[in-house]
Amino acid sequence: MEHQNELLQKELEKQKSIEKERERISHDMHDDLGAGISAIKLQAEFLRQRVRNEEFQADIDELLKTSEEMNISMREMLWSLNSGNDTLGGFIDYAILYTGSFLKKTTILLHSECEGIAVETPISTELRRNLFLCLKEAVNNVYKHSGADCLNLSFSQEKNNFIMKITDNGTGIPENLLEGNGLRNMRRRMTEQKGEFRYLPGSPGTCLLFKITV
C-alpha cells in the first residue's frame, strides 16, 4: 500500500509538472509570437496606406492575410495547451466560437444546441484536440463543398457518452468522395481515441456523428 501511494504521488507530481510546462509554453507563445504577429500586421497596414503601386498592394494584402491566419493558428494552439480547457464545457464553448468566427464571412447560418451536458466533465488534452480537428475539417468541408446555407452543431451527453453532430442542408457527399482523406482522417482520429465516427446521409445534406466515452 505504501509503495502504491508513492507511485501515485509521483504520478501526480509528474502531471503537475507537465501542466506547469504547458502553461509556460502558452504564456511564452502569447507574449513572444503574439507580439511578433501583431507587429507584422501593423507594419503591413502602415505600408498599405503609403504604397500606391497595385502590384505591391496585392503583396501587402497577402501578407495581411497570412498574418491573420498565423494569429488564428496561434490562438488554436494556445487553447490546446491551456489545461483549464480540459472539460466538455471548454471544448463546446470553443467549438461554437470557432465555427461562428469561421462562418462569419460566409452565407452559411450557424445553429447550435446542447442537451444534457455536464460542463465540468474532464477530458484529456489529446481527446479535446482530436475532437476539435475533426470539427475543423468538417466545417471547412461544408463551406467548400456542400453548397449549404445552414450548419447545425449539436452536442449531447448521456452518462459517459458524449456525441457531437455536425449537420448541413447541402448537396451531400458524393459516393466517390466517401473515402476521401478528410473522412478517413476523422475516422482515424476517433478510432485512436476509442471513439466512433459515422456518416449519416440526409435529404438533403449530411450529418457527421462523433461519439466518445468520457
Solvent accessible surface area in square Angstrom, and as a share of the most:
residue,aa,sasa,rsa
1,M,169,0.76
2,E,129,0.58
3,H,119,0.53
4,Q,116,0.51
5,N,81,0.42
6,E,87,0.39
7,L,94,0.47
8,L,105,0.52
9,Q,91,0.41
10,K,134,0.57
11,E,81,0.36
12,L,85,0.42
13,E,94,0.42
14,K,116,0.49
15,Q,81,0.36
16,K,144,0.61
17,S,70,0.45
18,I,74,0.37
19,E,76,0.34
20,K,156,0.66
21,E,78,0.35
22,R,37,0.14
23,E,51,0.23
24,R,122,0.45
25,I,62,0.32
26,S,13,0.08
27,H,110,0.49
28,D,60,0.31
29,M,26,0.12
30,H,112,0.50
31,D,88,0.45
32,D,100,0.52
33,L,90,0.45
34,G,12,0.12
35,A,61,0.47
36,G,33,0.32
37,I,13,0.07
38,S,60,0.39
39,A,59,0.46
40,I,75,0.38
41,K,73,0.31
42,L,120,0.60
43,Q,98,0.44
44,A,1,0.00
45,E,54,0.24
46,F,95,0.40
47,L,66,0.33
48,R,103,0.38
49,Q,129,0.57
50,R,167,0.61
51,V,37,0.21
52,R,181,0.66
53,N,79,0.40
54,E,151,0.68
55,E,126,0.56
56,F,113,0.47
57,Q,41,0.18
58,A,62,0.48
59,D,86,0.45
60,I,14,0.07
61,D,65,0.34
62,E,102,0.46
63,L,76,0.38
64,L,21,0.10
65,K,117,0.49
66,T,54,0.32
67,S,3,0.02
68,E,62,0.28
69,E,87,0.39
70,M,89,0.40
71,N,41,0.21
72,I,60,0.31
73,S,51,0.33
74,M,12,0.05
75,R,106,0.39
76,E,7,0.03
77,M,85,0.38
78,L,26,0.13
79,W,19,0.07
80,S,13,0.08
81,L,39,0.20
82,N,57,0.29
83,S,27,0.17
84,G,63,0.61
85,N,31,0.16
86,D,27,0.14
87,T,29,0.17
88,L,0,0.00
89,G,9,0.09
90,G,16,0.16
91,F,0,0.00
92,I,8,0.04
93,D,99,0.51
94,Y,33,0.13
95,A,0,0.00
96,I,50,0.25
97,L,122,0.61
98,Y,23,0.09
99,T,0,0.00
100,G,28,0.27
101,S,61,0.39
102,F,63,0.26
103,L,6,0.03
104,K,149,0.63
105,K,185,0.78
106,T,36,0.21
107,T,120,0.70
108,I,14,0.07
109,L,119,0.59
110,L,51,0.25
111,H,98,0.44
112,S,51,0.33
113,E,98,0.44
114,C,72,0.43
115,E,127,0.57
116,G,58,0.56
117,I,32,0.16
118,A,54,0.42
119,V,82,0.47
120,E,136,0.61
121,T,21,0.12
122,P,104,0.66
123,I,12,0.06
124,S,63,0.41
125,T,38,0.22
126,E,111,0.50
127,L,17,0.09
128,R,1,0.00
129,R,70,0.26
130,N,14,0.07
131,L,1,0.00
132,F,0,0.00
133,L,39,0.19
134,C,1,0.00
135,L,0,0.00
136,K,64,0.27
137,E,58,0.26
138,A,1,0.01
139,V,0,0.00
140,N,47,0.24
141,N,41,0.21
142,V,11,0.06
143,Y,114,0.43
144,K,122,0.52
145,H,119,0.53
146,S,11,0.07
147,G,73,0.70
148,A,9,0.07
149,D,82,0.42
150,C,36,0.21
151,L,0,0.00
152,N,37,0.19
153,L,0,0.00
154,S,20,0.13
155,F,1,0.00
156,S,32,0.20
157,Q,27,0.12
158,E,131,0.59
159,K,180,0.76
160,N,92,0.47
161,N,59,0.30
162,F,1,0.00
163,I,42,0.21
164,M,0,0.00
165,K,73,0.31
166,I,3,0.02
167,T,47,0.27
168,D,12,0.06
169,N,65,0.33
170,G,6,0.05
171,T,115,0.67
172,G,19,0.18
173,I,47,0.24
174,P,72,0.45
175,E,154,0.69
176,N,129,0.66
177,L,88,0.44
178,L,50,0.25
179,E,104,0.47
180,G,25,0.24
181,N,103,0.53
182,G,14,0.13
183,L,12,0.06
184,R,115,0.42
185,N,61,0.31
186,M,1,0.01
187,R,93,0.34
188,R,106,0.39
189,R,56,0.20
190,M,1,0.00
191,T,91,0.53
192,E,101,0.45
193,Q,37,0.16
194,K,181,0.77
195,G,23,0.22
196,E,66,0.30
197,F,16,0.07
198,R,108,0.39
199,Y,49,0.19
200,L,61,0.30
201,P,98,0.62
202,G,42,0.41
203,S,113,0.73
204,P,96,0.61
205,G,4,0.04
206,T,8,0.04
207,C,17,0.10
208,L,11,0.05
209,L,7,0.04
210,F,1,0.00
211,K,60,0.25
212,I,4,0.02
213,T,94,0.54
214,V,41,0.23
